[in-house]
Amino acid sequence: MLQNPKQLLFEETFSKDPFFNIDTIEKEPATTNSPRKFEPHSHDYYVIMVVEEGFGKHFIDFNTYEIVPKCLFFLSPNQVHQVVETTAHKGFVISFNEGFLLKSNISKQFFQNINIFKGFGDTPPLLPSEGIFESLKGFYGQMKTCFLQTSAFKHDALGSLLKLFLIECNSACELNQTPPELTLDNAIITITRFKELVEKHFKTHHKASQYAQMLHITTNYLNKLVKTYVHISTKEYIQNRLMLEAKRMLLHPKISA
């Protein structure tokens, strides 16, 4: 399905700001091809896609998800995806790169702990309640206004609004409900660090024991945490990351090079 995808680079895609962008998704006029089928592609930046109206399918890294009104998708760099409309979409898209996180003083720990951008694996849409969705639209409106300003503190303000947006999303996301015993045991910190290490070393480190050693914990304890929190074994998690990279390389070598 996702064959010959191209990668969109932030600096080549957006010209208004080198770190952040916000756009509306408008329904195409009836005289054009609508509903639309977009070509598969990836980005070198983060994307939040918010659909207010419309139906369709969203293909993300070999998984298929239904697009319905008032849903959100969170895409990490290098994830290959394709949007196919069944009915015309209306909504908005927020895009930002790693440089924005530094520019706006959003800490790496906050961004990882919010646990919304998955990077790989299952990436289902968020389906917030009516009240939370309206709240998110409010933050979007504030970000859009702020984006058009030329203030020296523009990126600080955008960063604060984005954090509030993500916190609101996190509160609505059932996937982020960590078991109390894990939170009390600081296991969430270990799991986050484990995921970081896999992203950094998966091409050369293929054993659970290697990651346990880097985390200064036993292999059994790491396996228990991953099984409890990610719902698969440590070995499966590492293998899934390797398989995804292999598929990406087969479809488009430049993306993973």
Secondary structure by P-SEA (a helix, b strand, c coil): cccbbbbbbccccccccccbbbbbbcccccccccccccccccccbbbbbbbcbbbbbbbcccbbbbbccbbbbbbcccccbbbbbccbbbbbbbbbcaaaaaaacccaaaaaaacccccccccccccccaaaaaaaaaaaaaaaaaaaccccaaaaaaaaaaaaaaaaaaaacccccccaaaaaaaaaaaaaaaaaaaaacccccccaaaaaaaacccaaaaaaaaaacccccaaaaaaaaaaaaaaaaaacccccc
